[in-house]
Amino acid sequence: MSAMKAGLDTYSAPADGHVLKALKSAGSAEEFFGLLGVPYDPKVLQVARLHILKRMGEYLGGDDLEGMPDPVVAARCKTVLERAYEDFVNSTPLNERVFKVLKQAVEPKQPEPFVPLDRLFE
């Protein structure tokens, strides 16, 4: 079993009491995991950190967390981060294809329009 770094066991409110503000100012994926108390394997995070955070954003989608109580926001963000992290524990960034460039790599190419030369002069 690989080594897990534990985040906090429970959510610990930022000093100013605003979890969204703290998450927006986080400088690394490790800070996200620490703020929300989500344990992680450093090897998984090293490979898929951007993919995990992007997937977290996709899962949060249209959620409007502004104005909600901090414990509710923290619980929602923690659940979503755990879900996004698990996607990459059980798969790879290449298989998950979170970013547009990876999605486009497997899209079927559209045939370029072809007009025969003799039709140009009709």
Protein Blocks (a to p, Z undefined) as FASTA:
>chain_A
ZZdddddfbdcddfkopaklmmmmpcbfklmmmmnopacdfklmmmmmmmmmmmmmmmnm
macfehpafklmmmmmmmmmmmmmmmmmmmcfklnomafklmmmmgccdddddddfklmm
ZZ
